[in-house]
C-alpha cells in the first residue's frame, strides 16, 4: 500500500511546481510596460498599390520608406531630418560713401624713369663686340640670274636639246612668262608657232604681276620656230614618214630673268 501512496505524492509535487512556474511567468509579463503612442503624435500611413503577379519583382524600389525624408526649400519632411531655415541676407551699409583716390601728380616723371631703368634688360655680349670682325668674312657672290625654257605636250619628248643660251632683259620690273604654241610635223619640223594669251596675274592673289616686253616676245617666236624635233617614227620607212601628215602640239614657255637698266648690255641681252 506504500507504493501507490508514494507515487501519488510525486504527481502532486510535479503539479504544484508547474503551477508555480506558470504563475511566475504571468507575473513577469505583467511587469513589462506597454508601448503606448503619445496623444500628440500624428499617425502616418503609407498606401502602396497592389502589385500584380505578372511583375514578379516583389516590392517596388520606388516605394522605399526613405522617400518620406526628402529635402525641400521649407525644410525636410518628417522627423528623420534636422529642420533648416534659409539665412536672411542683410545689406551692409558702408560707413562712408565711395570716392575716387586722387592721383599724385608730383614725381610722375621720376617714377616713370625709375621704372624704365629697373626693367631695362642686361646688355648682350655679342652686341657689345666691335663691328670690325664682320670685315673678315668674305661676301658671298651673287647668284647669276638665268632665263629658262620649259616645254610640255605630246611633242615634248621629241625635242632635240639646243645649246643656245636665253638672254637677260633690261626691265625695271618682272616680266611675264611668254608662252608659244607650236605645231610639229611627223618629220620633226615646226609647222607653226604662235603666241598664247598669258594673264598678267593681276587677279591671282599672292602672285606678283609683271610686264610684257615686245622684244622678248619676238625673240621667243623666232626661238620656237628654230627648235628641232626628232621624227615621229624613225623605224618606219622614209617614204611612209614623208607622206604622214599627222602633227603634234606642244607649249613652250619662256621664263625671263631681268637686270636693272644700268647693268644691262647692249641690245637688252646680258648673256
Secondary structure, DSSP 8 states (H G I E B T S, - for coil): -HHHHHHHHHHHHHHHHHHHHHHHHHHHHHHS------TTS-----------TTT---S-GGG-GGGGS-EETTEESSTTS-------------SS---------TTHHHHHHHHHHHS-----HHHHS-GGGGGGS----------EEEEEEGGGGGB---------EE-SS-B--EEEEEEEETTS-EEEEEE-----SSSSTT----B--HHHHHHHHHHHHT--B--S-TTS-HHHHHT---EEEEEEEEE--EE-TTT--GGG---
